[in-house]
Amino acid sequence: MTQPPDHSSGDEASGSIPDYARLHVWQIQGVRDVLLFAAIVGVFWIGYMLRAVTVPLLVALLLAYLFEPLIKKLCQHPRISRLHAVSGLLIVAGGSFLLVLAIVLPLLIGQTIQGIRYTTDGSLHAKVSQLTTDFVPETYQDEVMSIVDYLPTDITEKSEPVADTKPIDLPVDVWAGITILMEKVFGFLGALVQVSLLAFLIPFYFFFFSLWFDDVLQFARSMIPDRNKTRTLDLLGKMDKVIAGFVRGRIVISLIMGLMLAVGWMICGVPSAITLGLVVGVFCAVPYLGVIGVPLAVGFLFVSVHDQPHTSDLWWVWVIVWPTVVFAIVQLVEGYVLTPMISGKATGLDPVTILVAVLAGGSVMGMYGMLLAIPLAGCGKILFTDVLLPRIRAWTEGKVSDPLPIGRD
């Protein structure tokens, strides 16, 4: 009687082994995913370590991205090529920057030097001490003065030298002074070289990034798999609208708000109004963050006028009201005029979500997190509403077995 063939013995005789035993570690999908994630983290880490090189590149790429619509519009003219548009934009931007710098910089430097001198010569310490004595209850004066004492006093006052002091070793003092001076000089030169390098590299990189921007986009599109290209490009287009609309809009809006605050507070008599207004305008790039300028403006004005003769006992009310009214007017103009005209509702987020996103970003990454929080929140909303939410609804209706869009049915 014929016996059935022994397949197991045949496999052993032929030396065959299961397929998974032939796999290398890096061929296992889970390991490949971990390696891919580690590679991405490593790229970011290397970029951070080489930030002296990568920061100008990223800034130039961001500027090329932000100015791309303007360059495209210029290129619609038959006599203007992309090279002409980018070159002309650099020339106009550089000339405008130098012109504004020539007008604003002297005032800005003058007010800054005046504020530094007012602080370092002890005048601010004396005035705040007097305010503490006049307006702070005696119970809390010691606590307030312990904070006020951190302000510098009059550094020009020096005690008389004692007659029986030991003679100063002049060579040691001279060499110590020379060493400190050289450190400061080299530190200043190093900072000057870094700023000069950035001033050269950013426009240089911007020129080539803008010139090759279409080629970069075409290459990026070619890397998207054909199966998901339409869907991916649609999502990226929506995210581009959110990021570009918010970033471009907030830059222009914050500049206009800074100028309006500077002029308004200067009319109110706030000291260093131009410097304060422009600085607060930078903070206005993040929604709701510019409100920190109100107590600063009120405080500056209060310190400058409290010891002057007043015709009314309620003078302090107007000190609080006028800078606050200026900020409120600027906020109304921003909310009802600037934002609808310049950026519109680019992110599609409600005020509560924006505030939560700003606070969350600030708690994680500080100022950078606050700047990135709103575009990231807008992109997250697009992913949730267009990708995740339809999948969850299909899962609740029993159409799919997994609520995640990356799951397998």
C-alpha positions as CSV (number, residue, x, y, z in Angstrom):
1,M,0.0,0.0,0.0
2,T,1.4,3.4,-1.0
3,Q,2.2,5.7,1.9
4,P,1.3,9.5,1.7
5,P,4.3,11.7,1.2
6,D,5.8,13.2,4.3
7,H,5.9,16.9,3.6
8,S,7.5,17.9,6.8
9,S,10.4,15.6,6.2
10,G,10.6,16.8,2.7
11,D,10.9,20.4,3.9
12,E,13.5,19.5,6.4
13,A,15.4,17.6,3.7
14,S,15.2,20.5,1.3
15,G,16.3,22.9,4.1
16,S,13.3,25.3,3.6
17,I,12.5,27.6,6.6
18,P,9.6,30.0,7.2
19,D,9.8,33.4,5.4
20,Y,9.9,35.5,8.6
21,A,13.1,33.8,9.7
22,R,14.8,35.1,6.5
23,L,13.9,38.8,7.3
24,H,16.5,41.3,8.5
25,V,15.5,43.4,11.5
26,W,15.1,46.5,9.3
27,Q,12.7,44.6,7.0
28,I,10.1,44.4,9.8
29,Q,7.5,47.1,9.3
30,G,7.4,48.1,13.0
31,V,11.2,48.5,13.1
32,R,11.1,50.5,9.9
33,D,8.5,52.9,11.3
34,V,10.7,53.5,14.4
35,L,13.8,54.0,12.3
36,L,11.9,56.5,10.0
37,F,10.7,58.4,13.1
38,A,14.2,58.4,14.5
39,A,15.6,59.7,11.2
40,I,13.1,62.6,11.2
41,V,14.0,63.5,14.8
42,G,17.7,63.2,13.9
43,V,17.2,65.6,10.9
44,F,15.6,68.2,13.2
45,W,18.3,67.7,15.8
46,I,21.1,68.2,13.2
47,G,19.2,71.3,12.0
48,Y,19.1,72.7,15.5
49,M,22.8,72.0,16.0
50,L,23.6,73.7,12.7
51,R,21.2,76.6,13.4
52,A,23.7,79.2,12.3
53,V,23.3,77.7,8.8
54,T,19.7,76.5,8.9
55,V,18.1,79.6,10.4
56,P,18.9,81.8,7.4
57,L,17.8,79.1,5.1
58,L,14.4,78.7,6.8
59,V,13.9,82.4,7.1
60,A,14.6,82.9,3.4
61,L,12.4,79.9,2.5
62,L,9.6,81.4,4.6
63,L,10.0,84.8,2.9
64,A,10.0,83.1,-0.6
65,Y,6.8,81.3,0.4
66,L,5.1,84.5,1.7
67,F,6.1,86.6,-1.3
68,E,5.3,84.0,-3.9
69,P,1.7,85.4,-4.7
70,L,3.2,88.9,-5.3
71,I,5.9,87.5,-7.6
72,K,3.4,85.5,-9.6
73,K,1.3,88.6,-10.0
74,L,4.2,90.6,-11.3
75,C,5.2,87.8,-13.7
76,Q,1.8,88.0,-15.4
77,H,3.1,91.1,-17.2
78,P,4.5,90.0,-20.5
79,R,7.7,92.0,-20.2
80,I,8.5,90.9,-16.6
81,S,10.2,87.6,-16.1
82,R,10.6,85.8,-12.8
83,L,14.2,87.0,-12.6
84,H,13.2,90.6,-13.1
85,A,10.3,90.3,-10.5
86,V,12.6,88.8,-7.8
87,S,15.4,91.2,-8.4
88,G,13.1,94.2,-8.4
89,L,11.4,93.0,-5.3
90,L,14.7,92.7,-3.5
91,I,15.8,96.2,-4.6
92,V,12.5,97.8,-3.6
93,A,12.3,96.0,-0.3
94,G,15.9,96.9,0.5
95,G,15.5,100.5,-0.4
96,S,12.2,100.8,1.6
97,F,13.8,99.2,4.6
98,L,16.8,101.6,4.5
99,L,14.5,104.6,4.0
100,V,12.3,103.6,7.0
101,L,15.4,102.9,9.0
102,A,16.8,106.3,8.2
103,I,13.6,108.0,9.4
104,V,12.6,105.8,12.4
105,L,16.0,104.7,13.7
106,P,17.2,108.1,15.0
107,L,14.0,108.5,17.0
108,L,14.1,104.9,18.1
109,I,17.8,105.1,19.2
110,G,17.2,108.5,20.9
111,Q,14.2,107.3,22.9
112,T,16.0,104.0,23.8
113,I,19.2,105.8,25.0
114,Q,17.0,108.3,27.0
115,G,15.2,105.3,28.7
116,I,18.5,103.6,29.4
117,R,20.0,106.7,30.9
118,Y,16.9,107.4,32.9
119,T,17.1,103.9,34.3
120,T,20.9,103.7,35.0
121,D,21.4,107.1,36.5
122,G,19.0,106.3,39.4
123,S,16.2,108.6,38.3
124,L,13.8,105.7,37.8
125,H,14.7,104.2,41.2
126,A,14.1,107.5,42.9
127,K,10.8,108.2,41.2
128,V,9.4,104.7,41.8
129,S,10.5,104.9,45.4
130,Q,8.6,108.2,45.7
131,L,5.5,106.7,44.1
132,T,5.7,103.7,46.5
133,T,5.9,106.1,49.5
134,D,3.0,108.2,48.2
135,F,0.5,105.6,46.9
136,V,1.4,102.2,48.4
137,P,-0.1,101.4,51.9
138,E,2.6,101.3,54.6
139,T,1.8,97.6,55.2
140,Y,3.1,96.7,51.8
141,Q,5.8,99.3,51.3
142,D,8.6,97.1,52.5
143,E,7.7,94.4,50.1
144,V,7.4,96.7,47.2
145,M,10.7,98.5,48.0
146,S,12.4,95.1,48.1
147,I,11.5,94.8,44.4
148,V,12.2,98.4,43.6
149,D,15.8,98.0,45.0
150,Y,16.6,95.8,42.0
151,L,16.5,99.0,39.9
152,P,20.0,100.7,39.7
153,T,20.7,103.7,41.9
154,D,22.9,106.6,40.9
155,I,26.0,105.0,39.7
156,T,27.8,108.3,39.5
157,E,27.9,108.6,43.3
158,K,31.2,107.3,44.6
159,S,32.4,107.2,48.1
160,E,35.6,109.1,49.1
161,P,38.7,106.9,49.2
162,V,40.0,106.0,52.6
163,A,43.4,107.4,53.4
164,D,44.9,104.3,54.9
165,T,43.9,101.9,52.1
166,K,46.6,99.8,50.6
167,P,48.1,101.0,47.3
168,I,46.5,99.7,44.2
169,D,48.6,97.3,42.1
170,L,48.3,99.3,38.9
171,P,49.7,96.6,36.5
172,V,47.1,94.0,37.6
173,D,44.2,96.6,37.4
174,V,45.4,97.8,34.0
175,W,45.6,94.2,32.6
176,A,42.2,93.4,34.1
177,G,40.7,96.4,32.5
178,I,42.3,95.7,29.1
179,T,41.0,92.1,29.3
180,I,37.5,93.2,30.0
181,L,37.6,95.8,27.3
182,M,38.9,93.3,24.7
183,E,36.2,90.8,25.7
184,K,33.6,93.4,25.1
185,V,35.2,94.5,21.8
186,F,35.4,91.0,20.5
187,G,31.9,90.2,21.6
188,F,30.6,93.3,19.8
189,L,32.6,92.4,16.7
190,G,31.3,88.8,16.8
191,A,27.7,90.0,17.1
192,L,28.3,92.5,14.3
193,V,29.7,89.8,12.0
194,Q,26.6,87.5,12.7
195,V,24.2,90.3,11.9
196,S,26.1,91.2,8.8
197,L,26.2,87.6,7.7
198,L,22.4,87.2,8.2
199,A,21.8,90.5,6.3
200,F,23.7,89.0,3.4
201,L,22.6,85.3,3.5
202,I,18.9,85.8,3.9
203,P,18.5,88.0,0.7
204,F,21.0,85.7,-1.1
205,Y,19.0,82.5,-0.2
206,F,15.7,84.3,-0.8
207,F,16.8,85.2,-4.4
208,F,17.4,81.6,-5.4
209,F,14.5,80.1,-3.4
210,S,12.1,82.5,-5.2
211,L,13.7,81.9,-8.5
212,W,13.3,78.1,-8.2
213,F,10.1,78.1,-6.2
214,D,8.0,76.5,-9.0
215,D,10.6,73.8,-9.6
216,V,10.6,73.0,-5.8
217,L,6.8,72.7,-5.9
218,Q,6.8,70.5,-8.9
219,F,9.4,68.2,-7.3
220,A,7.3,68.0,-4.1
221,R,4.2,67.2,-6.0
222,S,6.0,64.4,-7.9
223,M,6.9,62.8,-4.6
224,I,3.2,62.3,-3.6
225,P,1.9,58.8,-4.5
226,D,-0.5,58.9,-7.4
227,R,-3.2,56.9,-5.5
228,N,-3.6,59.7,-2.9
229,K,-2.3,62.7,-4.9
230,T,-5.7,64.5,-5.5
231,R,-6.8,64.1,-1.8
232,T,-3.3,65.1,-0.5
233,L,-3.1,68.2,-2.7
234,D,-6.6,69.3,-1.7
235,L,-5.6,69.1,2.0
236,L,-2.3,70.8,1.4
237,G,-4.1,73.6,-0.5
238,K,-6.4,74.2,2.4
239,M,-3.5,74.2,4.9
240,D,-1.6,76.6,2.6
241,K,-4.5,79.0,2.6
242,V,-4.7,78.9,6.4
243,I,-0.9,79.4,7.0
244,A,-0.3,81.9,4.3
245,G,-3.4,83.9,5.1
246,F,-2.6,84.1,8.8
247,V,1.2,84.7,8.6
248,R,1.0,87.3,5.8
249,G,-2.0,89.0,7.4
250,R,-0.5,89.2,10.9
251,I,2.8,90.6,9.7
252,V,1.1,93.5,7.9
253,I,-1.5,94.0,10.6
254,S,1.0,94.0,13.5
255,L,3.1,96.6,11.6
256,I,0.1,98.9,11.1
257,M,-1.0,98.4,14.7
258,G,2.5,99.3,16.0
259,L,2.5,102.5,14.0
260,M,-1.0,103.4,15.2
261,L,-0.1,102.7,18.9
262,A,3.1,104.8,18.5
263,V,1.2,107.8,17.2
264,G,-1.7,107.5,19.6
265,W,0.5,107.1,22.7
266,M,2.7,109.9,21.6
267,I,-0.3,112.2,21.4
268,C,-1.2,111.1,24.9
269,G,2.2,112.1,26.1
270,V,3.5,108.6,26.9
271,P,7.3,108.6,27.3
272,S,9.2,106.6,24.6
273,A,5.9,106.2,22.7
274,I,7.5,105.3,19.4
275,T,9.7,102.6,20.9
276,L,6.9,101.2,23.0
277,G,4.4,101.3,20.2
278,L,6.6,99.4,17.7
279,V,7.6,96.8,20.3
280,V,3.9,96.2,21.3
281,G,3.1,96.0,17.6
282,V,5.5,93.1,17.3
283,F,3.6,91.4,20.1
284,C,0.4,92.1,18.3
285,A,1.5,89.5,15.7
286,V,0.1,87.0,18.2
287,P,-3.6,87.7,18.9
288,Y,-4.4,89.0,22.4
289,L,-0.7,89.3,23.3
290,G,-0.5,93.1,22.5
291,V,-2.7,93.8,25.6
292,I,0.6,93.8,27.7
293,G,1.3,97.2,26.2
294,V,-1.6,98.9,28.1
295,P,-0.1,98.6,31.7
296,L,3.3,99.6,30.3
297,A,1.9,102.7,28.6
298,V,-0.1,103.6,31.7
299,G,2.9,103.0,34.0
300,F,5.2,105.1,31.8
301,L,2.7,108.0,31.7
302,F,2.0,107.8,35.4
303,V,5.7,107.9,36.4
304,S,6.3,110.9,34.1
305,V,3.4,113.1,35.3
306,H,2.7,112.2,38.9
307,D,4.9,114.9,40.3
308,Q,3.6,117.7,38.1
309,P,1.0,120.2,39.2
310,H,-2.6,119.1,38.4
311,T,-5.8,121.0,38.3
312,S,-7.9,118.1,39.4
313,D,-7.6,115.3,42.0
314,L,-8.8,112.8,39.4
315,W,-5.8,113.3,37.1
316,W,-4.8,109.7,37.6
317,V,-8.0,108.6,36.1
318,W,-7.1,110.2,32.8
319,V,-3.6,108.7,33.0
320,I,-5.3,105.3,33.0
321,V,-8.1,106.1,30.5
322,W,-6.2,107.8,27.6
323,P,-3.6,105.0,26.8
324,T,-6.3,102.4,27.3
325,V,-8.7,104.2,24.9
326,V,-5.9,104.4,22.3
327,F,-5.3,100.7,22.5
328,A,-9.1,100.0,22.4
329,I,-9.5,102.1,19.2
330,V,-6.5,100.2,17.6
331,Q,-8.1,96.9,18.6
332,L,-11.4,97.9,17.0
333,V,-9.7,99.0,13.8
334,E,-7.8,95.7,13.8
335,G,-10.9,93.6,14.4
336,Y,-13.4,95.3,12.1
337,V,-11.2,96.8,9.3
338,L,-7.6,95.4,9.1
339,T,-8.3,91.7,9.7
340,P,-11.4,91.5,7.3
341,M,-9.5,93.4,4.6
342,I,-6.1,91.8,4.9
343,S,-6.4,88.3,6.1
344,G,-10.1,87.6,6.7
345,K,-11.0,84.5,8.7
346,A,-8.0,82.6,7.4
347,T,-7.8,80.0,10.1
348,G,-11.5,79.5,10.6
349,L,-11.1,79.3,14.3
350,D,-13.3,80.9,16.9
351,P,-11.9,83.3,19.5
352,V,-12.0,80.7,22.3
353,T,-10.0,78.2,20.3
354,I,-7.5,80.9,19.3
355,L,-7.0,81.9,22.9
356,V,-6.6,78.3,24.1
357,A,-4.1,77.6,21.2
358,V,-2.0,80.7,22.1
359,L,-1.9,79.8,25.8
360,A,-1.0,76.1,25.0
361,G,1.7,77.1,22.5
362,G,3.2,79.6,25.0
363,S,3.3,77.0,27.8
364,V,5.1,74.5,25.6
365,M,7.5,76.6,23.4
366,G,7.3,80.2,24.7
367,M,7.0,82.9,22.2
368,Y,7.8,80.6,19.3
369,G,5.0,78.3,20.4
370,M,2.5,81.3,20.5
371,L,3.4,82.2,17.0
372,L,3.1,78.7,15.6
373,A,0.0,77.7,17.7
374,I,-2.7,79.3,15.5
375,P,-1.5,78.0,12.1
376,L,-1.0,74.5,13.6
377,A,-4.4,74.7,15.2
378,G,-5.9,75.7,11.9
379,C,-4.2,72.8,10.1
380,G,-5.3,70.4,12.8
381,K,-8.9,71.5,12.4
382,I,-8.6,70.8,8.6
383,L,-7.2,67.3,9.3
384,F,-9.9,66.6,11.9
385,T,-12.9,67.8,9.9
386,D,-11.8,66.4,6.5
387,V,-10.0,63.2,7.5
388,L,-10.8,62.0,11.0
389,L,-14.4,63.1,11.5
390,P,-15.8,61.4,8.4
391,R,-14.0,58.2,9.4
392,I,-15.5,58.4,12.9
393,R,-19.0,58.9,11.6
394,A,-18.6,56.0,9.3
395,W,-17.4,53.9,12.2
396,T,-20.4,54.9,14.3
397,E,-22.7,53.9,11.5
398,G,-21.0,50.5,11.2
399,K,-19.6,51.1,7.8
400,V,-16.0,50.6,8.8
401,S,-14.4,48.5,11.7
402,D,-11.8,51.1,12.8
403,P,-12.4,54.8,13.6
404,L,-8.9,55.8,12.6
405,P,-8.3,56.7,8.9
406,I,-5.0,54.6,9.0
407,G,-6.8,51.5,10.1
408,R,-7.6,48.5,7.9
409,D,-11.1,47.2,7.3
